[in-house]
Amino acid sequence: MTFVLNPAARIIAVPRPRDPGDLMPFFDDEGSRHRERLESTKTALRLVAGRSEVVSGSSELVRQARLLAAVRADSGVEALPADRFDALWEVERRFIEAARAELGLPSAFAP
């Protein structure tokens, strides 16, 4: 997110050649370092997660971040649509709930 929201970030997006057919973002050197850390964290999580909801939640979180980055490729930071952020934050909440449940922790969002 920090990279995507940087006005100087250079991102290009190309259509994914297979399902789901959405745009795939490609980043400059700085963005590539962020992407590599994100991917290695996602892989590490898959190695230790015991619940499928945690794995699928992390995958959906990464997908939503990629979709936001792909939109950013064609626009400035100020033009990013609010619904992209809403979708990302909703998926993040679901992922956090699944991860906390796996760890035996109470809901982070319950009143």
HELIX and SHEET records of a PDB file:
HELIX    1   1 ASP A   29  VAL A   48  1                                  20    
HELIX    2   2 SER A   52  ALA A   73  1                                  22    
HELIX    3   3 VAL A   77  ALA A   79  5                                   3    
HELIX    4   4 ALA A   82  GLU A  102  1                                  21    
SHEET    1   A 2 ILE A  11  PRO A  15  0                                        
SHEET    2   A 2 LEU A  23  PHE A  27 -1                                        
END                                                                             
